[in-house]
Amino acid sequence: MLIRPTTAFAHPVLSPYTDDYGDRIFDISLQIEEAPEAGEVVLSGHYVLDDAGVAELIQSSQATVGIVVESLETYFQTFVPLSGTAFTLEFKRGELRGRVAIQAIVAAAQDGAALRSPHIAPDYPDHTRALQAGHVVAASRIHWFEAGLDKLLPMESVFRLIANDEMEPGMFQIGLDTEAIQIEVNRKLYDTIYGIRGSSIRDILLPSLFLPAVMNALDAMRTSGSEGLRWHRVIEARCRNEGITIDANTDLAWAAQRLLEGPLGLLATLFNEEDK
């Protein structure tokens, strides 16, 4: 299982989440190759460890080093022991989807393994440095990536334009209770928008229509209830891929602009092209 920042131990652990080993480092360098349409993922890289005491435990087989990979969306979790510092892990279709976590872990392989690093904080008494099999010796930071097609889908794909004769001219209304985000507009405006979508000035819809719609969706995502809907999954995947966290402190205007790749910039480009 993953060793999270809030996990506490009664013995010293080399991790960026603790100060048990001072400035010693244990982490992984990671490269991700993904074929989203095939659902296949290859993780490769190597781990970096600069504490001789922990390295000796690994070399003497008193401890095992490996990579934990966890995909909650597919209920997939595995620990792959390593025989060297480098690794290449291949995952088949359907094993990884959504937010995936990767972490390197060193665990004691036998009872009686002793922690002898001179870098261990002196406030740990001697009895805490004798381990039992399975005790965590070191844990890297958790690395995250987004697996699957959702992050690659265009934002426009999560919207559905609907004609509603009861809507006032020039106004629109957002509906978030269906698989796609519904944008209801008056029939005349509906026809105009569809005409624009097939023309060279379609980018004008980004700041005028899709930007406020995305802000509305992001605001709704901060409360529960829409997690199972397709639009939520797609926007959530795009947010995670962009490193955007949606919570009470999120600037929704900024986040929506990031997701739409700076729509006002596209608008400026459009009019510059028209002037040529």
Legacy VTK file of the C-alpha trace (Angstrom):
# vtk DataFile Version 3.0
C-alpha trace
ASCII
DATASET POLYDATA
POINTS 276 float
0.000 0.000 0.000
1.007 3.635 -0.370
2.819 5.386 2.473
1.045 8.716 2.666
2.371 11.966 4.213
0.143 11.526 7.279
1.330 7.967 8.051
3.121 7.777 11.421
5.684 5.199 12.538
7.253 4.256 15.863
10.644 3.861 14.170
12.698 6.121 11.875
11.717 6.129 8.189
13.652 7.747 5.364
11.051 9.802 3.526
10.422 13.350 2.289
7.432 13.306 4.653
9.638 12.952 7.758
12.812 14.500 9.149
14.020 11.155 10.520
17.113 11.057 8.266
17.844 14.749 7.949
18.642 15.682 4.347
19.045 12.118 3.028
17.181 11.346 -0.198
15.111 8.419 -1.418
13.051 9.049 -4.543
12.395 7.861 -8.083
13.063 9.329 -11.509
10.048 8.372 -13.620
9.169 8.259 -17.325
5.647 7.394 -18.468
4.752 5.987 -21.870
1.071 5.572 -22.549
-1.023 4.323 -25.447
-4.403 5.685 -24.258
-6.468 4.099 -27.014
-4.991 0.676 -26.254
-5.091 1.278 -22.502
-1.461 0.203 -22.114
1.078 1.947 -19.880
4.837 1.514 -19.434
6.527 3.021 -16.373
10.302 3.178 -16.395
12.978 4.892 -14.355
15.302 4.365 -11.428
15.431 5.075 -7.739
17.910 7.360 -6.011
19.120 6.525 -2.490
21.959 8.380 -0.802
21.933 6.746 2.646
24.582 4.029 2.965
22.868 2.362 5.932
19.600 1.771 4.062
21.521 0.762 0.913
23.408 -1.870 2.926
20.136 -3.377 4.150
19.035 -3.769 0.524
22.354 -5.173 -0.660
22.448 -7.724 2.186
18.837 -8.809 1.455
17.719 -7.670 4.911
15.369 -5.281 3.141
13.473 -5.280 -0.147
13.015 -2.296 -2.413
10.101 -2.118 -4.839
7.563 0.040 -6.621
3.932 0.396 -5.529
1.425 1.255 -8.277
-2.155 2.035 -7.339
-5.173 2.874 -9.511
-8.257 3.361 -7.359
-10.593 3.686 -10.335
-9.817 0.108 -11.410
-9.169 -1.215 -7.864
-5.681 -2.185 -9.025
-2.705 -2.235 -6.665
0.618 -3.998 -6.961
4.066 -4.057 -5.369
6.883 -4.991 -7.732
10.226 -5.913 -6.053
13.326 -4.589 -7.814
16.624 -6.374 -8.346
18.506 -3.186 -9.184
18.050 0.561 -9.187
16.383 0.675 -12.624
12.911 -0.611 -13.481
10.498 -1.039 -16.384
6.913 -1.949 -15.534
4.303 -2.796 -18.166
0.560 -2.654 -17.523
-2.118 -4.185 -19.716
-5.379 -2.717 -20.921
-7.819 -1.987 -18.108
-5.322 -2.149 -15.236
-4.655 1.594 -14.943
-7.237 4.326 -15.466
-7.828 7.716 -13.931
-5.503 8.981 -11.224
-2.572 6.598 -10.728
-0.069 6.737 -7.869
3.527 5.454 -8.001
5.834 5.208 -4.994
9.094 3.454 -4.170
9.224 1.661 -0.819
11.927 -0.155 1.131
10.655 -2.702 3.674
12.442 -5.003 6.110
12.607 -8.554 4.706
13.354 -10.278 8.031
13.023 -9.836 11.758
15.992 -8.249 13.468
17.115 -5.981 10.630
18.872 -3.056 12.286
18.913 0.590 11.241
22.499 1.819 11.553
22.515 5.007 9.538
24.431 7.859 11.209
21.867 10.267 9.774
18.978 9.025 11.925
17.666 11.699 14.277
19.294 11.205 17.716
15.968 11.355 19.572
15.143 7.821 18.372
16.170 5.367 21.138
18.045 2.162 20.251
15.044 -0.151 20.598
13.226 1.690 17.771
16.028 0.823 15.341
15.442 -2.950 15.413
12.830 -3.870 12.800
10.464 -6.725 12.171
9.744 -8.178 8.724
7.437 -5.857 6.779
8.372 -2.680 8.632
8.832 0.289 6.297
12.441 1.465 6.064
12.069 4.168 3.400
9.338 5.663 1.206
9.689 8.055 -1.709
7.246 10.827 -2.403
4.085 9.760 -4.237
4.164 10.477 -7.968
0.849 10.921 -9.778
-0.300 10.775 -13.376
-3.603 10.567 -15.229
-4.142 7.385 -17.282
-6.732 6.909 -20.001
-8.462 8.849 -22.744
-10.491 11.290 -20.636
-7.649 13.787 -20.293
-7.262 13.911 -24.090
-10.882 14.642 -24.930
-11.591 18.201 -26.134
-13.505 20.301 -23.645
-16.178 20.978 -26.240
-17.079 17.268 -26.184
-18.669 17.543 -22.720
-21.234 20.170 -23.811
-24.625 19.719 -25.451
-26.425 22.698 -26.951
-30.229 22.607 -26.586
-32.866 24.891 -28.147
-35.424 26.163 -25.633
-38.030 28.590 -26.935
-38.755 29.788 -23.395
-35.246 31.221 -22.976
-34.833 34.982 -23.358
-32.935 36.092 -26.491
-29.212 36.398 -25.802
-29.369 34.396 -22.555
-28.313 30.826 -21.756
-28.865 28.390 -18.902
-26.550 25.595 -17.683
-27.797 22.108 -16.739
-25.449 19.739 -14.889
-27.697 16.754 -14.097
-27.015 14.751 -17.265
-23.963 13.013 -18.792
-23.147 16.115 -20.844
-23.331 19.719 -19.651
-26.507 21.110 -21.207
-26.488 24.670 -22.478
-30.046 25.862 -23.187
-30.546 28.864 -25.462
-33.347 30.484 -27.457
-34.018 28.864 -30.877
-32.670 31.848 -32.812
-29.465 31.905 -30.759
-29.226 28.113 -31.125
-29.200 28.432 -34.918
-26.633 31.244 -34.749
-24.284 29.256 -32.512
-24.477 26.192 -34.743
-23.610 28.380 -37.694
-20.605 29.790 -35.852
-19.396 26.311 -34.781
-18.928 25.364 -38.420
-17.110 28.565 -39.390
-13.660 30.108 -39.016
-14.852 32.285 -36.101
-15.918 29.346 -33.886
-13.265 30.322 -31.306
-15.486 33.241 -30.278
-17.612 30.681 -28.419
-14.792 29.873 -25.989
-14.855 33.113 -23.938
-18.527 33.940 -24.530
-20.170 30.562 -23.891
-17.844 27.772 -22.821
-15.797 29.814 -20.307
-18.740 30.649 -18.001
-20.115 27.120 -18.510
-16.816 25.560 -17.372
-16.693 27.902 -14.356
-20.229 26.778 -13.446
-19.201 23.112 -13.755
-16.063 23.605 -11.657
-18.103 25.265 -8.948
-20.497 22.292 -8.924
-17.553 19.846 -8.701
-16.617 21.299 -5.322
-19.681 19.598 -3.854
-20.645 15.934 -4.148
-23.266 14.497 -6.457
-21.865 14.705 -9.997
-18.892 12.315 -9.709
-20.482 9.585 -11.808
-21.400 11.826 -14.750
-19.286 11.832 -17.901
-18.686 15.596 -17.935
-17.373 15.419 -14.357
-14.966 12.577 -15.192
-13.595 14.364 -18.246
-13.105 17.729 -16.544
-11.639 16.057 -13.448
-9.150 14.152 -15.626
-8.200 17.345 -17.467
-7.749 19.174 -14.148
-5.486 16.470 -12.737
-3.448 16.373 -15.933
-3.003 20.158 -15.710
-2.205 20.065 -11.983
-5.376 21.980 -11.102
-6.910 21.274 -7.690
-10.605 22.040 -7.323
-11.445 23.097 -3.772
-12.862 26.036 -1.835
-9.752 28.131 -2.545
-9.639 27.566 -6.308
-9.842 30.610 -8.564
-12.504 29.248 -10.904
-11.916 31.875 -13.604
-8.208 31.041 -13.724
-8.860 27.273 -13.712
-11.427 27.515 -16.522
-9.039 29.588 -18.629
-6.324 26.967 -18.133
-8.666 24.187 -19.238
-9.703 26.164 -22.346
-6.080 27.099 -23.124
-6.443 30.842 -22.722
-9.643 31.554 -24.668
-9.167 35.321 -24.779
-5.801 34.774 -26.445
-7.508 32.683 -29.128
-10.047 35.472 -29.608
-7.287 38.025 -30.095
-5.606 35.751 -32.634
-8.882 35.362 -34.491
-9.362 39.114 -34.965
-5.715 39.624 -35.897
-6.217 37.089 -38.692
-9.392 38.878 -39.820
-7.447 42.166 -40.126
-4.867 40.693 -42.509
LINES 1 277
276 0 1 2 3 4 5 6 7 8 9 10 11 12 13 14 15 16 17 18 19 20 21 22 23 24 25 26 27 28 29 30 31 32 33 34 35 36 37 38 39 40 41 42 43 44 45 46 47 48 49 50 51 52 53 54 55 56 57 58 59 60 61 62 63 64 65 66 67 68 69 70 71 72 73 74 75 76 77 78 79 80 81 82 83 84 85 86 87 88 89 90 91 92 93 94 95 96 97 98 99 100 101 102 103 104 105 106 107 108 109 110 111 112 113 114 115 116 117 118 119 120 121 122 123 124 125 126 127 128 129 130 131 132 133 134 135 136 137 138 139 140 141 142 143 144 145 146 147 148 149 150 151 152 153 154 155 156 157 158 159 160 161 162 163 164 165 166 167 168 169 170 171 172 173 174 175 176 177 178 179 180 181 182 183 184 185 186 187 188 189 190 191 192 193 194 195 196 197 198 199 200 201 202 203 204 205 206 207 208 209 210 211 212 213 214 215 216 217 218 219 220 221 222 223 224 225 226 227 228 229 230 231 232 233 234 235 236 237 238 239 240 241 242 243 244 245 246 247 248 249 250 251 252 253 254 255 256 257 258 259 260 261 262 263 264 265 266 267 268 269 270 271 272 273 274 275
